[in-house]
Amino acid sequence: MKRYCNPLPCWGAYPVPVPSPDGLDRVLEELTRQNQLLCDLLGAVNSLTAATLSIRGRLVGENGSVEKNT
């Protein structure tokens, strides 16, 4: 497995400027958008997983063999 180093510097390595209150609002809005996008993506993955398992369940018989479509 290939390991990657963290691209963010260690805490305290560089001075961090304090953003303005407007900047904090923008950051919060972007984090809210990112969170919503991640929730939507998780829902899509869950839906695809359920559909895949449903199709697989229809194709695989009770004894574990694959049914033939004739």
N, C-alpha and C positions, 0 to 999 in steps of 0.2 A: 504494500500500500504506500502510495506516495504522500508524504506529509508536506504541508505548506506552512510557511511562517505567517504569523498574524501581521497584516499590513499596517495595523494601527500601532503607534508607538506606546511604550509603557506609560502609565499614569505618572505625571510629574516630570517627564522627560522634556516637555516643551510647555511654555506658558499657554494657557488656554484663554482666549479673550472671552469676556462675558458678553453675550449677545444682548441686544436691546429687547425691551418687552415685546416690540413688534416682531422681532426675529424669533423670539420664543413662541409666539402665536403661530408664525409660519411653520416652525418646526413641528409644533403640535398638530397642525392641520395636515402636514405631510405624513406624519406618523399615523394619523387617523386614516388617511387614504390608503397607506400601505397596509395597515391592519385589515381594512375592509377588503382589499385585493387579496390578501392572504386567506381570509375567511372564505371568499368566493372561490378561490382556487382549491381550497380544502374541500368545499362542498362539491365541486366538479369532480375531484379525484374520488371522493366517496361515492358519488353517483355512478361513475364509470366502473368502480370496483363492484358495486352492487349489481350492475348490469352484466358484468363479466361473470360473476358468480352465479347469477340467474341462468345465463346461457349455458354455462358449464354444467349446472345442475340438471338442465333439460337434456344435455347430450350424454351425460354419464348415467347409466342405469343404476339400479339398487346394488347390483353385484360389482360395480366398479368398471364394467366394460362399456365401451363407447357404442351407442346405438347406430345402426346403419340407416341412412335416409334412402329408402327405395320407393 
